[in-house]
Amino acid sequence: MASMLEQLDLRPGQRVLEVGAGTGYNAALLARLVGARGGVVSVELDPATARRARRALVRAGSRATVVRGDGREGWPRGAPYDRIIVTASTTTVARAWHEQLVDGGLVELPLRLPRAGESQVIVTLRKQGDALRSRALLEGGFMPLRDAPGAPVPPPAPTLSATEFIHGRPRSLAHLTGAALRGLSTEQRRQLLSMSLAKP
């Protein structure tokens, strides 16, 4: 999240829409970065999550606002926004996010890539007229946007990985993910992992 906030290039006085309130912590950070002249609206689909985040922000003395709604529709009442940050993964950029963003504004979201085994990349896009232009990429992953309050979160794609621990520090040696792993036997998965660790 810290890397995402850096890529957003936030400035005092900006208006920010956050899709997915979570605990409210990220909204509080956003509000701190845009200052008293700025504004932060966090839209949350799940009523219970929205209530908890709202209470946490009030206790923290934050000026961020939590509203209940489907984040795919943004929050038109607070538009236009200088920045939009989405904290749940999606396969598309919602039209509302483009429409509610000022020209030159940034939208940042975890984009799921179904053809790449549901892997994700966090993209930051700048609005230029009718288009969105790529500005930055980060590695990371988030749970998917949900379609209804309380809807189950889809299970993550199967993953194979190899990690070494040297002096108590982990280092990833190989990481493979994708639905195709479900169709492999245990022996085939071991062989695939072994091949990924071998010299090319």
Summary of the structure (lengths in Angstrom):
residues: 200
radius of gyration: 19.2
end to end distance: 34.0
largest distance: 59.6
contacts: 603
relative contact order: 0.13
helix: 31%
strand: 36%
